[in-house]
Amino acid sequence: QVQLVESGGGVVQPGGSLRLSCSASGFTASDYSMRWYRQAPGKEEREFVAAIGSKVVPTTHYADSVQGRFTIARDNDRNMVYLEMNSLKPEDTAVYYCSRNHFWGQGTQVTVSS
């Protein structure tokens, strides 16, 4: 059974940093492209944030809005995917979701506020 569990969200001041974690079970995460999405307050759709390819082609891709501030990475030994977020802005406030194909986690809340 595929499961994705996000953690690491919280409240941070503008300019601060957070690291989100996605624990994968029921499959080998390194065999798949893994993605982070977010859904901001009041918005109906989830927005793409970052992606990392499988171990065969481990390329990374980022939304323009987070390029240079966020880094996606994986720990294959722990079957984990991470999203390192730096220089956070109020507009980064959202629920962040880990995804593999059509599987989603429950999300973790990130709030950037002074």
N, CA, C and O atoms as CSV, one atom per row, in Angstrom:
chain,resi,resn,atom,element,x,y,z
A,1,GLN,N,N,0.851,-1.197,0.000
A,1,GLN,CA,C,0.000,0.000,0.000
A,1,GLN,C,C,0.883,1.242,0.000
A,1,GLN,O,O,1.714,1.434,0.888
A,2,VAL,N,N,0.686,2.081,-1.017
A,2,VAL,CA,C,1.481,3.300,-1.124
A,2,VAL,C,C,1.032,4.301,-0.065
A,2,VAL,O,O,-0.156,4.601,0.059
A,3,GLN,N,N,1.991,4.810,0.693
A,3,GLN,CA,C,1.705,5.859,1.672
A,3,GLN,C,C,2.774,6.925,1.604
A,3,GLN,O,O,3.960,6.634,1.446
A,4,LEU,N,N,2.331,8.172,1.725
A,4,LEU,CA,C,3.231,9.321,1.772
A,4,LEU,C,C,2.848,10.144,2.997
A,4,LEU,O,O,1.684,10.510,3.159
A,5,VAL,N,N,3.805,10.433,3.848
A,5,VAL,CA,C,3.533,11.187,5.066
A,5,VAL,C,C,4.489,12.363,5.145
A,5,VAL,O,O,5.704,12.193,5.246
A,6,GLU,N,N,3.914,13.567,5.096
A,6,GLU,CA,C,4.726,14.777,5.174
A,6,GLU,C,C,4.867,15.235,6.624
A,6,GLU,O,O,4.001,14.975,7.460
A,7,SER,N,N,5.961,15.915,6.901
A,7,SER,CA,C,6.187,16.509,8.214
A,7,SER,C,C,7.171,17.667,8.067
A,7,SER,O,O,7.793,17.849,7.020
A,8,GLY,N,N,7.293,18.442,9.142
A,8,GLY,CA,C,8.284,19.513,9.153
A,8,GLY,C,C,7.719,20.906,8.972
A,8,GLY,O,O,8.461,21.886,9.043
A,9,GLY,N,N,6.420,21.016,8.738
A,9,GLY,CA,C,5.828,22.336,8.591
A,9,GLY,C,C,5.802,23.086,9.905
A,9,GLY,O,O,6.097,22.529,10.962
A,10,GLY,N,N,5.446,24.353,9.825
A,10,GLY,CA,C,5.367,25.161,11.026
A,10,GLY,C,C,5.219,26.626,10.691
A,10,GLY,O,O,4.924,26.991,9.553
A,11,VAL,N,N,5.426,27.469,11.699
A,11,VAL,CA,C,5.347,28.909,11.535
A,11,VAL,C,C,6.767,29.467,11.559
A,11,VAL,O,O,7.552,29.155,12.453
A,12,VAL,N,N,7.083,30.287,10.577
A,12,VAL,CA,C,8.427,30.851,10.471
A,12,VAL,C,C,8.320,32.301,10.026
A,12,VAL,O,O,7.379,32.673,9.324
A,13,GLN,N,N,9.283,33.117,10.433
A,13,GLN,CA,C,9.291,34.523,10.024
A,13,GLN,C,C,9.819,34.657,8.598
A,13,GLN,O,O,10.572,33.803,8.130
A,14,PRO,N,N,9.429,35.719,7.913
A,14,PRO,CA,C,9.984,35.967,6.576
A,14,PRO,C,C,11.508,35.957,6.608
A,14,PRO,O,O,12.132,36.510,7.513
A,15,GLY,N,N,12.088,35.317,5.602
A,15,GLY,CA,C,13.532,35.159,5.552
A,15,GLY,C,C,14.037,33.906,6.227
A,15,GLY,O,O,15.215,33.568,6.112
A,16,GLY,N,N,13.161,33.215,6.929
A,16,GLY,CA,C,13.549,32.014,7.645
A,16,GLY,C,C,13.597,30.787,6.753
A,16,GLY,O,O,13.399,30.860,5.540
A,17,SER,N,N,13.870,29.644,7.402
A,17,SER,CA,C,14.030,28.386,6.677
A,17,SER,C,C,13.237,27.270,7.354
A,17,SER,O,O,12.994,27.290,8.560
A,18,LEU,N,N,12.850,26.313,6.546
A,18,LEU,CA,C,12.218,25.089,7.035
A,18,LEU,C,C,12.656,23.941,6.134
A,18,LEU,O,O,12.972,24.145,4.962
A,19,ARG,N,N,12.672,22.728,6.692
A,19,ARG,CA,C,12.892,21.540,5.884
A,19,ARG,C,C,11.705,20.612,6.040
A,19,ARG,O,O,11.399,20.141,7.136
A,20,LEU,N,N,11.047,20.361,4.931
A,20,LEU,CA,C,9.933,19.423,4.922
A,20,LEU,C,C,10.445,18.027,4.582
A,20,LEU,O,O,11.379,17.858,3.797
A,21,SER,N,N,9.811,17.042,5.190
A,21,SER,CA,C,10.162,15.654,4.929
A,21,SER,C,C,8.950,14.903,4.404
A,21,SER,O,O,7.813,15.182,4.786
A,22,CYS,N,N,9.208,13.955,3.532
A,22,CYS,CA,C,8.169,13.078,3.014
A,22,CYS,C,C,8.652,11.644,3.198
A,22,CYS,O,O,9.626,11.215,2.579
A,23,SER,N,N,7.958,10.920,4.053
A,23,SER,CA,C,8.301,9.519,4.298
A,23,SER,C,C,7.447,8.641,3.394
A,23,SER,O,O,6.218,8.675,3.461
A,24,ALA,N,N,8.103,7.858,2.554
A,24,ALA,CA,C,7.398,6.996,1.611
A,24,ALA,C,C,7.417,5.557,2.105
A,24,ALA,O,O,8.425,5.088,2.635
A,25,SER,N,N,6.299,4.860,1.931
A,25,SER,CA,C,6.230,3.439,2.266
A,25,SER,C,C,5.359,2.728,1.242
A,25,SER,O,O,4.513,3.336,0.586
A,26,GLY,N,N,5.585,1.435,1.125
A,26,GLY,CA,C,4.818,0.638,0.165
A,26,GLY,C,C,5.418,0.620,-1.228
A,26,GLY,O,O,4.901,-0.049,-2.123
A,27,PHE,N,N,6.504,1.352,-1.413
A,27,PHE,CA,C,7.197,1.360,-2.696
A,27,PHE,C,C,8.589,1.941,-2.471
A,27,PHE,O,O,8.871,2.517,-1.420
A,28,THR,N,N,9.449,1.786,-3.462
A,28,THR,CA,C,10.800,2.332,-3.386
A,28,THR,C,C,10.808,3.700,-4.061
A,28,THR,O,O,10.712,3.796,-5.285
A,29,ALA,N,N,10.920,4.746,-3.267
A,29,ALA,CA,C,10.775,6.109,-3.783
A,29,ALA,C,C,11.798,6.434,-4.875
A,29,ALA,O,O,11.505,7.204,-5.790
A,30,SER,N,N,12.983,5.854,-4.781
A,30,SER,CA,C,14.024,6.174,-5.756
A,30,SER,C,C,13.713,5.622,-7.144
A,30,SER,O,O,14.370,5.991,-8.117
A,31,ASP,N,N,12.719,4.741,-7.244
A,31,ASP,CA,C,12.323,4.215,-8.557
A,31,ASP,C,C,11.385,5.159,-9.301
A,31,ASP,O,O,11.060,4.929,-10.466
A,32,TYR,N,N,10.953,6.222,-8.623
A,32,TYR,CA,C,9.943,7.114,-9.185
A,32,TYR,C,C,10.377,8.573,-9.117
A,32,TYR,O,O,11.195,8.968,-8.286
A,33,SER,N,N,9.801,9.355,-10.021
A,33,SER,CA,C,9.886,10.801,-9.872
A,33,SER,C,C,8.980,11.200,-8.721
A,33,SER,O,O,7.841,10.743,-8.630
A,34,MET,N,N,9.486,12.051,-7.847
A,34,MET,CA,C,8.717,12.522,-6.695
A,34,MET,C,C,8.562,14.039,-6.789
A,34,MET,O,O,9.449,14.745,-7.269
A,35,ARG,N,N,7.425,14.514,-6.322
A,35,ARG,CA,C,7.128,15.944,-6.458
A,35,ARG,C,C,6.591,16.537,-5.170
A,35,ARG,O,O,6.015,15.844,-4.332
A,36,TRP,N,N,6.794,17.831,-5.037
A,36,TRP,CA,C,6.160,18.641,-3.995
A,36,TRP,C,C,5.219,19.630,-4.674
A,36,TRP,O,O,5.559,20.257,-5.677
A,37,TYR,N,N,4.031,19.749,-4.100
A,37,TYR,CA,C,3.041,20.730,-4.518
A,37,TYR,C,C,2.633,21.529,-3.289
A,37,TYR,O,O,2.938,21.143,-2.161
A,38,ARG,N,N,1.946,22.640,-3.509
A,38,ARG,CA,C,1.389,23.405,-2.400
A,38,ARG,C,C,0.046,23.998,-2.789
A,38,ARG,O,O,-0.240,24.244,-3.961
A,39,GLN,N,N,-0.763,24.215,-1.769
A,39,GLN,CA,C,-2.066,24.831,-1.963
A,39,GLN,C,C,-2.183,25.991,-0.996
A,39,GLN,O,O,-2.226,25.805,0.220
A,40,ALA,N,N,-2.232,27.193,-1.555
A,40,ALA,CA,C,-2.285,28.405,-0.742
A,40,ALA,C,C,-3.703,28.633,-0.226
A,40,ALA,O,O,-4.665,28.124,-0.801
A,41,PRO,N,N,-3.832,29.393,0.851
A,41,PRO,CA,C,-5.166,29.678,1.399
A,41,PRO,C,C,-6.053,30.341,0.362
A,41,PRO,O,O,-5.625,31.270,-0.324
A,42,GLY,N,N,-7.287,29.870,0.244
A,42,GLY,CA,C,-8.250,30.459,-0.658
A,42,GLY,C,C,-8.113,30.037,-2.106
A,42,GLY,O,O,-8.918,30.439,-2.946
A,43,LYS,N,N,-7.111,29.236,-2.409
A,43,LYS,CA,C,-6.925,28.772,-3.785
A,43,LYS,C,C,-7.424,27.335,-3.924
A,43,LYS,O,O,-7.234,26.509,-3.032
A,44,GLU,N,N,-8.051,27.059,-5.036
A,44,GLU,CA,C,-8.655,25.746,-5.236
A,44,GLU,C,C,-7.658,24.734,-5.754
A,44,GLU,O,O,-7.781,23.540,-5.481
A,45,GLU,N,N,-6.663,25.206,-6.507
A,45,GLU,CA,C,-5.747,24.274,-7.149
A,45,GLU,C,C,-4.408,24.212,-6.423
A,45,GLU,O,O,-3.956,25.180,-5.811
A,46,ARG,N,N,-3.807,23.060,-6.516
A,46,ARG,CA,C,-2.461,22.884,-5.985
A,46,ARG,C,C,-1.448,23.335,-7.028
A,46,ARG,O,O,-1.625,23.118,-8.227
A,47,GLU,N,N,-0.400,23.958,-6.550
A,47,GLU,CA,C,0.628,24.524,-7.421
A,47,GLU,C,C,1.882,23.659,-7.353
A,47,GLU,O,O,2.317,23.265,-6.271
A,48,PHE,N,N,2.457,23.367,-8.512
A,48,PHE,CA,C,3.711,22.627,-8.551
A,48,PHE,C,C,4.826,23.441,-7.897
A,48,PHE,O,O,4.944,24.645,-8.123
A,49,VAL,N,N,5.637,22.771,-7.088
A,49,VAL,CA,C,6.754,23.441,-6.424
A,49,VAL,C,C,8.092,22.898,-6.918
A,49,VAL,O,O,8.950,23.657,-7.371
A,50,ALA,N,N,8.263,21.587,-6.828
A,50,ALA,CA,C,9.558,21.002,-7.176
A,50,ALA,C,C,9.389,19.524,-7.492
A,50,ALA,O,O,8.446,18.875,-7.039
A,51,ALA,N,N,10.334,19.004,-8.288
A,51,ALA,CA,C,10.325,17.593,-8.645
A,51,ALA,C,C,11.739,17.068,-8.704
A,51,ALA,O,O,12.678,17.802,-9.012
A,52,ILE,N,N,11.882,15.785,-8.403
A,52,ILE,CA,C,13.169,15.117,-8.548
A,52,ILE,C,C,12.929,13.812,-9.283
A,52,ILE,O,O,12.001,13.069,-8.963
A,53,GLY,N,N,13.769,13.537,-10.269
A,53,GLY,CA,C,13.616,12.337,-11.056
A,53,GLY,C,C,14.009,11.084,-10.283
A,53,GLY,O,O,14.497,11.152,-9.155
A,54,SER,N,N,13.786,9.952,-10.916
A,54,SER,CA,C,14.164,8.681,-10.311
A,54,SER,C,C,15.675,8.551,-10.241
A,54,SER,O,O,16.400,9.410,-10.743
A,55,LYS,N,N,16.148,7.493,-9.628
A,55,LYS,CA,C,17.593,7.285,-9.491
A,55,LYS,C,C,18.259,7.115,-10.858
A,55,LYS,O,O,19.464,7.323,-10.998
A,56,VAL,N,N,17.471,6.738,-11.859
A,56,VAL,CA,C,18.016,6.571,-13.210
A,56,VAL,C,C,18.327,7.938,-13.830
A,56,VAL,O,O,19.363,8.119,-14.470
A,57,VAL,N,N,17.420,8.888,-13.630
A,57,VAL,CA,C,17.606,10.241,-14.152
A,57,VAL,C,C,17.274,11.220,-13.026
A,57,VAL,O,O,16.176,11.778,-13.017
A,58,PRO,N,N,18.173,11.444,-12.091
A,58,PRO,CA,C,17.863,12.228,-10.886
A,58,PRO,C,C,17.925,13.734,-11.102
A,58,PRO,O,O,18.562,14.446,-10.326
A,59,THR,N,N,17.270,14.221,-12.146
A,59,THR,CA,C,17.255,15.667,-12.391
A,59,THR,C,C,16.240,16.332,-11.469
A,59,THR,O,O,15.335,15.683,-10.946
A,60,THR,N,N,16.408,17.628,-11.283
A,60,THR,CA,C,15.484,18.395,-10.451
A,60,THR,C,C,14.861,19.529,-11.260
A,60,THR,O,O,15.475,20.064,-12.183
A,61,HIS,N,N,13.641,19.881,-10.898
A,61,HIS,CA,C,12.933,20.980,-11.554
A,61,HIS,C,C,12.199,21.780,-10.485
A,61,HIS,O,O,11.724,21.233,-9.490
A,62,TYR,N,N,12.118,23.087,-10.716
A,62,TYR,CA,C,11.502,23.971,-9.733
A,62,TYR,C,C,10.559,24.953,-10.412
A,62,TYR,O,O,10.759,25.347,-11.561
A,63,ALA,N,N,9.533,25.335,-9.674
A,63,ALA,CA,C,8.696,26.441,-10.115
A,63,ALA,C,C,9.528,27.714,-10.090
A,63,ALA,O,O,10.420,27.863,-9.255
A,64,ASP,N,N,9.239,28.623,-10.999
A,64,ASP,CA,C,9.988,29.885,-11.057
A,64,ASP,C,C,9.937,30.622,-9.722
A,64,ASP,O,O,10.900,31.279,-9.327
A,65,SER,N,N,8.811,30.506,-9.041
A,65,SER,CA,C,8.615,31.256,-7.798
A,65,SER,C,C,9.517,30.783,-6.662
A,65,SER,O,O,9.710,31.513,-5.690
A,66,VAL,N,N,10.073,29.572,-6.767
A,66,VAL,CA,C,10.913,29.051,-5.683
A,66,VAL,C,C,12.341,28.775,-6.127
A,66,VAL,O,O,13.196,28.452,-5.303
A,67,GLN,N,N,12.607,28.901,-7.435
A,67,GLN,CA,C,13.935,28.638,-7.965
A,67,GLN,C,C,14.980,29.454,-7.208
A,67,GLN,O,O,14.826,30.661,-7.028
A,68,GLY,N,N,16.037,28.788,-6.770
A,68,GLY,CA,C,17.106,29.475,-6.060
A,68,GLY,C,C,16.888,29.577,-4.563
A,68,GLY,O,O,17.809,29.928,-3.825
A,69,ARG,N,N,15.678,29.274,-4.103
A,69,ARG,CA,C,15.386,29.334,-2.658
A,69,ARG,C,C,15.079,27.958,-2.076
A,69,ARG,O,O,15.381,27.689,-0.914
A,70,PHE,N,N,14.481,27.093,-2.881
A,70,PHE,CA,C,14.090,25.756,-2.424
A,70,PHE,C,C,14.995,24.707,-3.082
A,70,PHE,O,O,15.471,24.887,-4.203
A,71,THR,N,N,15.218,23.612,-2.356
A,71,THR,CA,C,15.998,22.499,-2.883
A,71,THR,C,C,15.289,21.192,-2.555
A,71,THR,O,O,14.947,20.936,-1.400
A,72,ILE,N,N,15.073,20.374,-3.567
A,72,ILE,CA,C,14.483,19.056,-3.363
A,72,ILE,C,C,15.598,18.023,-3.376
A,72,ILE,O,O,16.533,18.107,-4.173
A,73,ALA,N,N,15.485,17.050,-2.485
A,73,ALA,CA,C,16.525,16.016,-2.392
A,73,ALA,C,C,15.884,14.737,-1.878
A,73,ALA,O,O,14.756,14.746,-1.386
A,74,ARG,N,N,16.615,13.643,-1.999
A,74,ARG,CA,C,16.104,12.380,-1.496
A,74,ARG,C,C,17.180,11.636,-0.731
A,74,ARG,O,O,18.372,11.797,-0.991
A,75,ASP,N,N,16.747,10.823,0.213
A,75,ASP,CA,C,17.641,9.911,0.932
A,75,ASP,C,C,17.144,8.514,0.590
A,75,ASP,O,O,16.149,8.048,1.143
A,76,ASN,N,N,17.835,7.856,-0.317
A,76,ASN,CA,C,17.366,6.559,-0.805
A,76,ASN,C,C,17.420,5.492,0.285
A,76,ASN,O,O,16.583,4.589,0.306
A,77,ASP,N,N,18.377,5.583,1.173
A,77,ASP,CA,C,18.485,4.585,2.246
A,77,ASP,C,C,17.285,4.649,3.187
A,77,ASP,O,O,16.847,3.628,3.716
A,78,ARG,N,N,16.759,5.851,3.391
A,78,ARG,CA,C,15.633,6.036,4.313
A,78,ARG,C,C,14.300,6.110,3.586
A,78,ARG,O,O,13.254,6.224,4.226
A,79,ASN,N,N,14.320,6.047,2.255
A,79,ASN,CA,C,13.096,6.142,1.457
A,79,ASN,C,C,12.361,7.453,1.741
A,79,ASN,O,O,11.141,7.478,1.907
A,80,MET,N,N,13.129,8.532,1.793
A,80,MET,CA,C,12.607,9.846,2.137
A,80,MET,C,C,12.884,10.831,1.014
A,80,MET,O,O,13.842,10.694,0.254
A,81,VAL,N,N,12.010,11.833,0.934
A,81,VAL,CA,C,12.209,12.969,0.037
A,81,VAL,C,C,12.085,14.232,0.883
A,81,VAL,O,O,11.239,14.312,1.773
A,82,TYR,N,N,12.929,15.209,0.601
A,82,TYR,CA,C,12.966,16.431,1.396
A,82,TYR,C,C,12.746,17.654,0.520
A,82,TYR,O,O,12.987,17.635,-0.687
A,83,LEU,N,N,12.281,18.714,1.166
A,83,LEU,CA,C,12.208,20.019,0.516
A,83,LEU,C,C,12.807,21.031,1.482
A,83,LEU,O,O,12.204,21.384,2.496
A,84,GLU,N,N,13.998,21.484,1.145
A,84,GLU,CA,C,14.680,22.503,1.937
A,84,GLU,C,C,14.221,23.857,1.432
A,84,GLU,O,O,14.370,24.171,0.251
A,85,MET,N,N,13.660,24.664,2.332
A,85,MET,CA,C,13.106,25.955,1.939
A,85,MET,C,C,13.841,27.075,2.673
A,85,MET,O,O,13.849,27.112,3.903
A,86,ASN,N,N,14.450,27.973,1.930
A,86,ASN,CA,C,15.183,29.098,2.488
A,86,ASN,C,C,14.583,30.409,1.997
A,86,ASN,O,O,13.820,30.444,1.032
A,87,SER,N,N,14.944,31.476,2.681
A,87,SER,CA,C,14.471,32.820,2.301
A,87,SER,C,C,12.960,32.829,2.102
A,87,SER,O,O,12.453,33.326,1.096
A,88,LEU,N,N,12.265,32.281,3.061
A,88,LEU,CA,C,10.820,32.138,2.933
A,88,LEU,C,C,10.117,33.483,2.923
A,88,LEU,O,O,10.526,34.430,3.595
A,89,LYS,N,N,9.047,33.539,2.139
A,89,LYS,CA,C,8.250,34.750,1.977
A,89,LYS,C,C,6.815,34.472,2.427
A,89,LYS,O,O,6.387,33.319,2.450
A,90,PRO,N,N,6.079,35.509,2.781
A,90,PRO,CA,C,4.676,35.291,3.168
A,90,PRO,C,C,3.876,34.555,2.096
A,90,PRO,O,O,2.968,33.787,2.414
A,91,GLU,N,N,4.212,34.786,0.832
A,91,GLU,CA,C,3.478,34.126,-0.252
A,91,GLU,C,C,3.809,32.640,-0.369
A,91,GLU,O,O,3.200,31.941,-1.179
A,92,ASP,N,N,4.750,32.149,0.411
A,92,ASP,CA,C,5.030,30.709,0.461
A,92,ASP,C,C,4.081,29.992,1.422
A,92,ASP,O,O,4.086,28.764,1.503
A,93,THR,N,N,3.273,30.755,2.143
A,93,THR,CA,C,2.314,30.153,3.058
A,93,THR,C,C,1.354,29.252,2.302
A,93,THR,O,O,0.699,29.682,1.353
A,94,ALA,N,N,1.275,27.995,2.729
A,94,ALA,CA,C,0.441,27.010,2.027
A,94,ALA,C,C,0.502,25.687,2.768
A,94,ALA,O,O,1.306,25.498,3.681
A,95,VAL,N,N,-0.362,24.782,2.354
A,95,VAL,CA,C,-0.214,23.386,2.745
A,95,VAL,C,C,0.633,22.727,1.673
A,95,VAL,O,O,0.332,22.823,0.483
A,96,TYR,N,N,1.687,22.061,2.097
A,96,TYR,CA,C,2.624,21.435,1.172
A,96,TYR,C,C,2.382,19.929,1.130
A,96,TYR,O,O,2.252,19.273,2.164
A,97,TYR,N,N,2.326,19.397,-0.096
A,97,TYR,CA,C,2.024,17.996,-0.311
A,97,TYR,C,C,3.155,17.308,-1.064
A,97,TYR,O,O,3.759,17.874,-1.975
A,98,CYS,N,N,3.419,16.087,-0.663
A,98,CYS,CA,C,4.336,15.203,-1.377
A,98,CYS,C,C,3.495,14.326,-2.310
A,98,CYS,O,O,2.381,13.926,-1.971
A,99,SER,N,N,4.045,14.040,-3.480
A,99,SER,CA,C,3.248,13.309,-4.465
A,99,SER,C,C,4.090,12.346,-5.279
A,99,SER,O,O,5.250,12.618,-5.588
A,100,ARG,N,N,3.490,11.214,-5.622
A,100,ARG,CA,C,4.041,10.285,-6.584
A,100,ARG,C,C,2.909,9.860,-7.502
A,100,ARG,O,O,1.972,9.189,-7.069
A,101,ASN,N,N,2.990,10.239,-8.740
A,101,ASN,CA,C,1.905,9.995,-9.691
A,101,ASN,C,C,0.602,10.532,-9.090
A,101,ASN,O,O,0.512,11.726,-8.804
A,102,HIS,N,N,-0.400,9.686,-8.894
A,102,HIS,CA,C,-1.679,10.147,-8.370
A,102,HIS,C,C,-1.810,9.907,-6.874
A,102,HIS,O,O,-2.898,10.054,-6.317
A,103,PHE,N,N,-0.721,9.543,-6.222
A,103,PHE,CA,C,-0.741,9.354,-4.777
A,103,PHE,C,C,-0.294,10.648,-4.089
A,103,PHE,O,O,0.641,11.322,-4.519
A,104,TRP,N,N,-1.003,10.961,-3.005
A,104,TRP,CA,C,-0.728,12.189,-2.263
A,104,TRP,C,C,-0.637,11.906,-0.774
A,104,TRP,O,O,-1.273,10.986,-0.260
A,105,GLY,N,N,0.170,12.717,-0.085
A,105,GLY,CA,C,0.162,12.686,1.364
A,105,GLY,C,C,-0.967,13.558,1.899
A,105,GLY,O,O,-1.781,14.084,1.141
A,106,GLN,N,N,-0.997,13.700,3.223
A,106,GLN,CA,C,-2.055,14.487,3.860
A,106,GLN,C,C,-1.697,15.968,3.925
A,106,GLN,O,O,-2.556,16.807,4.196
A,107,GLY,N,N,-0.449,16.281,3.682
A,107,GLY,CA,C,-0.010,17.671,3.666
A,107,GLY,C,C,0.523,18.144,5.004
A,107,GLY,O,O,0.190,17.593,6.053
A,108,THR,N,N,1.358,19.176,4.951
A,108,THR,CA,C,1.886,19.816,6.157
A,108,THR,C,C,1.811,21.329,5.957
A,108,THR,O,O,2.172,21.851,4.902
A,109,GLN,N,N,1.336,22.018,6.991
A,109,GLN,CA,C,1.091,23.463,6.892
A,109,GLN,C,C,2.381,24.249,7.101
A,109,GLN,O,O,3.121,24.017,8.056
A,110,VAL,N,N,2.629,25.175,6.194
A,110,VAL,CA,C,3.736,26.128,6.328
A,110,VAL,C,C,3.149,27.531,6.367
A,110,VAL,O,O,2.432,27.941,5.454
A,111,THR,N,N,3.455,28.256,7.423
A,111,THR,CA,C,2.985,29.626,7.564
A,111,THR,C,C,4.177,30.548,7.734
A,111,THR,O,O,4.987,30.376,8.645
A,112,VAL,N,N,4.277,31.529,6.847
A,112,VAL,CA,C,5.371,32.500,6.909
A,112,VAL,C,C,4.764,33.841,7.299
A,112,VAL,O,O,4.033,34.463,6.529
A,113,SER,N,N,5.085,34.263,8.500
A,113,SER,CA,C,4.452,35.474,9.030
A,113,SER,C,C,5.329,36.092,10.102
A,113,SER,O,O,6.000,35.395,10.864
A,114,SER,N,N,5.308,37.422,10.144
A,114,SER,CA,C,6.038,38.121,11.203
A,114,SER,C,C,5.122,38.376,12.396
A,114,SER,O,O,5.553,38.956,13.393
